[in-house]
């Protein structure tokens, strides 16, 4: 929630929250969660927290862990007082330098490359000014520890507070120095604008060596489970990507438990323009409206770009006889709750809406996918990985882009059937899944079910299933 203004007041960064010096430790929610995690037999966390803890352990030997050490892994506030006064000018200089640099970076919303050192003199100048301001703040904070401000009656700067702020300032300086390092082979530096917030990042081009040297070297059993780990019923792509190529791991691939062959259908319309053509968004919007007329709503529309999402919203808003929810108009959890509660609503989303959504029942009986979910090749991280594969003589399309898109498509299709009595249609508005040679790879990786290019077949499907009485099957998916 980087653009949520209250976040800075409630988050508990380690450098700003020292439990040993906090009078509220006993009733602190965060500390209570950590205590309960340390005492628990089973701790469930998301991937972000798990790997943040892993990164912390790898970065600093002896650093305080976020999570307790596992036996088995299954993957699925200080206030300023008068003693701060000498540091305020330096902090203000840092703020101005940061605003200058972040304000000039990138163009519009989304991800962008950060210029390499010496490639952009203006960016280099702002970068040097920000680095210097960070170093100056560190020096001033270091000299402030234990200082008295003014006369003998002025209170001392609390040592714990000074230490926390100094640690934060040093962490910023170290991270920013690493971000601007000239290493462009193994990592890629990039930025992203989202609303009013902007972030600078440095990402490894490949994580396999990192995970092999940190995660898999521990003598801890790991159980990695997902519905979308394999490509063409083979786990080799996943193993290589996460550094398990040289690890003796047991594998099992389990068949899908839902009856896609009888209760689902894939529809690929004929006659739509190529997804890269200017005429595709309006044509996709017209086709989507026709499909929704047959399904009677109850649809999740998954887009691969905000461009198509906006075109669909503009074309469908006020035209459909169903409630239309669109990503961005409310928090994700609120949209999903409202969508579940209305049997005939329509939800349009992109990005995170492709996975982790569980809407059993007739509220979701149609999944419409605008095009095959290839990652945009202009994305900084994707571009860096494509370049690395080419440099070692490989074919990035078949080795990286197609497998990643296959896994993403399987995630999207997996939103359809969530329990035993579910039924529905997946509409893929991208003719390439039928017309291109690589389309066969996508078709082979989806559950076995009928495919059609005739819209009338979709109408017949929904008329057949929506006339039926509920069968009573309530097999929930975990």
C-alpha positions in Angstrom: 0.0 0.0 0.0 2.8 2.5 -0.9 0.4 5.2 -2.0 -1.7 4.8 1.2 -0.7 7.9 3.2 -1.3 6.3 6.6 1.0 3.4 5.9 4.1 5.3 7.0 2.4 5.8 10.4 1.6 2.1 11.1 4.2 0.0 9.4 6.9 -1.5 11.6 10.2 -1.3 9.8 13.0 -3.0 11.8 15.2 0.1 11.8 12.3 2.2 13.3 10.9 -0.3 15.8 13.3 -1.6 18.5 11.3 -4.0 20.7 13.9 -3.8 23.6 13.3 -0.1 23.9 9.6 0.0 23.4 7.3 0.5 26.4 4.4 -1.0 24.4 6.1 -4.3 23.6 3.7 -6.4 25.8 0.6 -5.2 24.0 2.1 -4.6 20.6 0.2 -6.4 17.9 3.4 -7.2 15.8 5.3 -8.6 18.8 2.3 -10.7 19.8 2.2 -12.1 16.3 5.9 -12.9 16.4 5.6 -14.6 19.8 2.7 -16.7 18.6 4.6 -17.6 15.5 7.6 -18.7 17.6 5.4 -20.9 19.7 3.3 -22.4 16.9 3.6 -25.8 15.3 2.6 -24.4 11.9 3.2 -20.9 10.5 1.4 -19.8 7.3 2.9 -16.9 5.5 2.8 -15.5 2.0 5.8 -15.6 -0.5 6.7 -12.0 0.1 7.2 -12.4 3.8 9.0 -15.7 3.5 11.5 -14.4 1.0 11.9 -11.1 2.9 13.0 -13.2 5.9 15.3 -15.2 3.7 16.9 -12.1 2.2 17.4 -10.7 5.7 19.2 -13.8 6.9 21.4 -13.8 3.8 22.2 -10.1 4.0 23.4 -9.9 7.6 24.7 -12.7 9.6 23.1 -12.7 13.0 20.3 -10.3 12.0 17.0 -10.6 13.8 14.8 -13.0 11.9 11.3 -12.0 10.9 10.1 -15.6 11.1 11.2 -18.5 13.4 13.6 -21.0 12.0 11.5 -23.8 10.4 11.8 -27.6 10.6 9.9 -28.1 7.4 8.8 -25.6 4.8 5.6 -26.1 2.7 5.4 -23.5 0.0 2.1 -22.7 -1.2 7.7 4.4 16.8 10.0 7.0 18.0 9.0 10.7 18.2 11.3 13.7 17.5 12.3 15.9 20.4 14.5 19.0 20.6 17.6 16.8 20.4 16.8 16.2 16.7 17.2 19.9 15.7 20.7 19.6 14.3 19.5 16.7 12.0 16.5 18.6 10.6 18.4 20.6 7.9 20.1 17.4 6.6 16.8 15.5 6.6 15.2 18.4 4.6 18.1 18.3 2.1 17.6 14.6 1.7 13.9 15.1 1.1 14.5 17.7 -1.6 17.1 15.6 -3.3 14.8 12.6 -3.3 11.9 14.6 -4.7 14.1 16.0 -7.5 15.3 12.5 -8.4 12.1 10.6 -8.2 10.1 13.3 -9.9 12.4 13.3 -12.9 12.5 9.5 -13.3 10.4 7.6 -15.8 7.6 8.7 -18.0 4.0 8.1 -17.0 2.8 5.0 -15.1 4.3 1.5 -15.1 7.8 0.1 -15.1 10.9 1.7 -16.7 14.6 1.1 -16.9 16.8 3.2 -14.6 19.7 4.7 -16.7 23.0 3.0 -16.3 25.7 5.0 -14.6 27.2 7.7 -16.9 24.4 7.1 -19.5 22.3 10.1 -18.4 24.2 13.1 -17.0 21.1 14.7 -15.5 20.0 11.5 -13.7 23.6 11.0 -12.5 23.7 14.5 -11.1 20.5 14.0 -9.2 21.7 10.5 -8.1 24.9 12.0 -6.7 23.0 14.7 -4.9 20.7 12.2 -3.2 23.7 9.9 -2.3 25.5 12.9 -0.8 22.4 14.0 1.2 22.1 10.5 2.6 25.7 10.4 3.7 25.4 13.9 5.3 22.3 12.8 7.3 24.2 9.7 8.5 27.1 11.9 9.7 24.7 14.4 11.5 22.7 11.6 13.2 25.9 10.0 14.3 27.0 13.2 16.0 23.5 13.7 17.5 23.6 10.6 19.7 23.5 11.6 23.3 23.8 15.3 22.4 22.1 18.0 24.5 20.4 20.8 22.5 21.1 24.2 24.0 21.3 24.7 27.7 21.7 22.2 30.5 18.0 21.9 31.0 17.4 20.6 27.5 16.7 16.9 27.3 19.2 14.5 25.8 18.4 12.8 22.6 17.3 9.3 23.5 20.1 6.9 22.5 17.7 4.3 21.2 15.9 6.7 19.0 19.1 8.0 17.6 20.4 4.5 16.9 17.1 3.6 15.1 17.2 6.6 12.8 20.9 6.2 12.1 20.3 2.6 11.2 17.5 3.6 8.8 19.7 6.3 7.2 22.6 3.9 6.7 20.3 1.3 5.3 19.0 3.8 2.8 22.6 4.9 1.8 23.7 1.3 1.4 20.6 0.3 -0.6 20.9 3.3 -2.9 24.6 2.7 -3.5 23.8 -0.9 -4.4 21.0 0.2 -6.7 23.3 2.5 -8.6 26.2 0.0 -8.8 27.3 -0.6 -12.4 26.6 -4.3 -12.3 24.3 -4.8 -15.3 25.0 -8.5 -16.0 23.5 -10.3 -13.1 20.9 -7.7 -12.1 18.7 -5.0 -13.6 17.9 -1.6 -12.1 14.4 -0.4 -12.8 11.6 1.9 -11.4 7.9 1.8 -11.3 5.2 4.5 -10.9 1.9 3.4 -9.3 -0.4 6.3 -8.7 1.4 8.9 -6.5 4.1 6.5 -5.4 7.4 5.5 -7.1 9.9 2.8 -6.3 13.4 2.0 -7.5 14.5 -1.6 -7.5 17.4 -3.8 -8.5 16.3 -7.4 -9.4 18.4 -10.4 -10.1 18.2 -11.5 -13.8 18.2 -15.1 -12.6 17.3 -16.3 -9.1 18.4 -19.9 -9.5 21.9 -19.5 -8.1 20.7 -17.3 -5.3 18.1 -19.9 -4.1 20.6 -22.8 -4.6 23.0 -21.0 -2.4 20.6 -20.0 0.3 17.2 -21.8 0.4 18.1 -25.3 -0.8 21.4 -25.6 1.0 19.6 -25.9 4.4 18.9 -29.4 5.6 15.2 -28.6 5.9 12.5 -30.6 4.0 10.6 -28.5 1.5 7.2 -29.4 0.0 6.5 -27.2 -3.1 2.9 -27.4 -4.3 0.9 -25.6 -6.9 -1.7 -26.3 -9.7 0.7 -24.6 -12.2 4.2 -25.8 -11.7 4.5 -28.1 -14.8 4.7 -27.3 -18.5 3.6 -30.1 -20.8 3.5 -32.4 -17.7 7.2 -31.7 -17.0 8.7 -29.9 -14.0 12.1 -29.2 -15.6 11.3 -25.5 -16.4 10.3 -24.8 -12.8 13.3 -26.7 -11.4 15.8 -24.7 -13.5 14.2 -21.4 -12.8 14.3 -21.9 -9.0 17.7 -23.5 -8.7 16.6 -27.1 -8.2 18.4 -28.4 -11.4 21.1 -30.1 -9.3 18.9 -31.1 -6.4 17.6 -34.7 -6.0 13.9 -33.9 -5.5 10.9 -36.2 -5.6 8.2 -35.2 -8.1 4.6 -36.0 -8.6 2.0 -34.5 -11.0 -1.6 -35.1 -10.1 -4.4 -34.9 -12.6 -7.0 -32.2 -12.3 -9.9 -33.3 -10.1 -12.6 -31.4 -11.9 -14.7 -32.7 -14.9 -13.7 -30.0 -17.4 -14.5 -32.4 -20.3 -18.3 -32.4 -19.4 -18.7 -29.1 -17.5 -16.5 -26.6 -19.4 -15.7 -25.4 -22.9 -13.1 -23.1 -24.5 -14.4 -20.6 -27.1 -12.0 -18.9 -29.5 -13.9 -16.4 -31.7 -13.2 -16.2 -35.4 -12.5 -13.0 -37.2 -11.0 -10.9 -34.5 -8.0 -8.7 -35.4 -4.5 -9.6 -34.3 -4.0 -8.5 -30.6 -1.3 -6.1 -31.7 -3.5 -4.2 -34.1 -5.3 -0.9 -33.2 -8.7 -2.5 -34.0 -8.3 -5.2 -31.5 -9.6 -3.4 -28.3 -12.9 -2.3 -29.8 -13.5 -5.6 -31.5 -12.7 -7.5 -28.3 -15.2 -5.3 -26.5 -17.9 -6.1 -29.0 -17.2 -9.8 -28.7 -17.1 -9.6 -24.9 -20.6 -8.0 -24.9 -21.9 -10.8 -27.1 -20.5 -13.5 -24.8 -21.9 -11.8 -21.7 -25.3 -11.8 -23.4 -25.1 -15.6 -23.7 -23.7 -16.2 -20.1 -26.1 -13.7 -18.5 -23.2 -12.1 -16.7 -21.4 -14.1 -14.0 -18.0 -13.3 -15.7 -14.5 -12.6 -14.8 -12.7 -10.7 -17.6 -8.9 -11.0 -17.4 -6.9 -8.5 -19.3 -3.1 -8.5 -20.1 -2.9 -4.7 -20.3 -4.5 -1.6 -18.9 -5.1 -0.5 -22.5 -7.5 -3.3 -23.1 -9.0 -3.0 -19.6 -9.8 0.7 -20.3 -11.2 -0.1 -23.7 -13.5 -2.8 -22.3 -14.7 -0.6 -19.4 -15.5 2.3 -21.8 -17.4 0.0 -24.1 -19.3 -1.9 -21.5 -20.1 0.7 -18.9 -23.7 1.6 -19.0 -24.4 -0.9 -21.8 -24.7 -4.1 -19.9 -27.8 -5.1 -17.9 -25.4 -6.4 -15.2 -23.4 -4.7 -12.4 -19.9 -4.0 -13.7 -16.9 -3.9 -11.3 -13.5 -2.7 -12.6 -10.1 -3.1 -11.0 -9.0 0.2 -9.4 -12.4 1.5 -8.5 -12.2 -0.2 -5.0 -9.8 -2.4 -3.1 -9.3 -5.9 -4.5 -10.9 -7.6 -1.6 -14.0 -5.3 -1.7 -14.5 -6.0 -5.4 -14.2 -9.7 -5.0 -16.7 -9.7 -2.1 -19.2 -7.8 -4.1 -18.7 -10.0 -7.1 -19.3 -13.1 -5.1 -22.5 -11.8 -3.6 -24.1 -10.9 -7.0 -24.8 -14.0 -9.2 -24.8 -12.0 -12.5 -22.1 -9.4 -12.0 -19.1 -8.8 -14.3 -15.6 -8.1 -12.9 -12.7 -6.8 -15.1 -9.2 -7.0 -13.9 -5.6 -7.5 -14.8 -2.3 -8.5 -13.0 -3.2 -10.1 -9.6 -6.7 -11.0 -10.7 -5.2 -13.8 -12.8 -4.5 -15.9 -9.7 -5.6 -16.4 -6.1 -9.3 -15.8 -6.8 -11.8 -18.3 -5.5 -15.4 -17.7 -6.6 -17.3 -21.0 -6.5 -20.8 -21.3 -7.8 -22.7 -19.5 -10.6 -21.3 -16.1 -9.7 -18.3 -17.1 -11.9 -19.5 -19.2 -14.9 -17.5 -17.4 -17.6 -13.8 -16.4 -17.8 -12.9 -14.1 -20.7 -9.2 -13.7 -21.5 -8.3 -10.9 -23.9 -5.1 -12.5 -25.2 -2.3 -15.0 -24.5 -0.6 -13.6 -21.4 2.9 -13.1 -22.8 4.9 -10.8 -20.5 5.6 -7.4 -22.2 9.1 -7.7 -23.7 9.7 -4.0 -22.9 9.4 -4.7 -19.1 12.9 -4.1 -17.6 13.1 -7.5 -15.9 11.7 -9.4 -18.8 14.0 -7.6 -21.3 17.0 -8.4 -19.1 16.1 -12.1 -18.9 15.5 -12.3 -22.7 18.9 -10.7 -23.3 20.7 -13.1 -20.9 19.2 -16.1 -22.7 20.2 -14.8 -26.0 23.8 -14.1 -24.8 24.2 -17.7 -23.8 22.9 -18.9 -27.2 19.4 -19.9 -26.2 16.0 -19.1 -27.6 14.2 -16.8 -25.2 10.8 -17.3 -26.8 10.6 -21.1 -26.4 12.8 -21.3 -23.2 11.2 -18.4 -21.3 8.4 -16.4 -22.8 6.2 -19.4 -23.9 6.5 -21.4 -20.6 5.8 -18.3 -18.5 2.7 -17.5 -20.6 1.5 -21.1 -20.4 1.7 -21.0 -16.6 -0.1 -17.7 -16.5 -2.9 -18.9 -18.9 -3.4 -22.0 -16.7 -3.8 -19.7 -13.7 -6.4 -17.7 -15.5 -8.3 -20.8 -16.7 -8.1 -22.2 -13.2 -10.5 -19.5 -11.9 -13.4 -21.2 -13.6 -14.2 -24.5 -11.8 -13.7 -24.3 -8.1 -16.0 -27.0 -6.8 -17.7 -30.2 -8.1 -21.0 -28.6 -9.3 -19.4 -25.6 -11.1 -19.6 -25.2 -14.9 -18.6 -22.6 -17.4 -16.9 -21.3 -20.5 -13.4 -19.9 -21.0 -13.3 -17.4 -23.9 -9.9 -16.7 -25.3 -10.1 -13.7 -27.7 -6.7 -14.3 -29.2 -6.7 -16.3 -32.5 -3.0 -17.2 -32.1 -3.9 -20.0 -29.7 -5.4 -21.7 -32.8 -3.5 -20.2 -35.7 0.1 -20.2 -34.6 2.4 -23.2 -34.2 3.1 -22.4 -30.5 -0.7 -22.3 -29.9 -0.6 -26.1 -29.7 1.6 -25.8 -26.6 -1.0 -23.7 -24.8 -3.9 -26.0 -25.8 -2.0 -29.1 -24.7 -1.4 -27.5 -21.2 -5.0 -26.8 -20.5 -7.4 -29.4 -19.0 -9.1 -31.6 -21.6 -12.4 -30.1 -22.7 -14.3 -29.2 -25.9 -13.0 -26.3 -28.0 -15.2 -24.3 -30.4 -15.0 -21.3 -32.7 -18.8 -20.9 -33.0 -20.5 -18.5 -30.7 -23.8 -20.5 -31.0 -22.1 -23.4 -29.3 -21.5 -21.1 -26.3 -25.2 -20.2 -26.2 -26.2 -23.9 -26.3 -23.8 -24.7 -23.5 -25.2 -22.1 -21.2 -28.8 -23.0 -22.0 -28.1 -26.6 -21.2 -26.4 -26.0 -17.9 -28.5 -23.1 -16.6 -31.7 -25.1 -17.0 -30.4 -27.8 -14.6 -31.3 -27.9 -11.0 -28.3 -27.9 -8.6 -26.9 -31.5 -8.3 -26.1 -31.2 -4.7 -22.4 -31.6 -5.3 -20.4 -29.3 -3.0 -16.8 -30.5 -3.4 -14.8 -27.5 -2.3 -11.4 -26.8 -3.7 -8.6 -26.1 -1.3 
